Amino acid sequence: MELSTQEQLKAHLMSTSEEFRNMASEHSSYERRLEELDALDHLTLEQEAEEHRLKKLKLHLKDQMTGMLSHGDLQAV
């Protein structure tokens, strides 16, 4: 898919799909927390576990969002 077309589809889904918006928001939230953890000099075992869990969750959301984009999932249209 051409990048501009994908960007247009993403913009369309952001404006029409609550599910897509929620996933994007959650993905951004995970990214912010991972950046906070990355800024620490040393992670505790709990923080390392959180980092690992967040990376998996973030990747899962990205895969779901990419799937919606690649399949042109416009159910909310």
Residue, then its C-alpha position, 0 to 999 in steps of 0.5 A: m500500500e502506498l504510504s500516503t494512502q496508508e496515512q489517509l486510511k489511518a487518518h480516516l480510521m482515527s476520525t471514524s473508528e472509536e476502536f482504532r482511536n482507543m488502540a492508538s491512544e493505548h499504544s501511545s500510553y505504552e510508548r510514553r511509559l516505556e520512554e520513562l523506564d528507558a530514562l531510568d539508570h537502573l530498573t528493578l526486577e518489577q520494572e524490567a517485568e513491566e517493560h517486557r509486558l508493555k513491549k508485548l502489549k504495544l507490539h500486539l496493538k501495533d499488529q492489530m492496527t496494522g491489520m486494520l490498515s492493511h485490510g482496509d477495515l472500515q467497519a465503522v464507516 
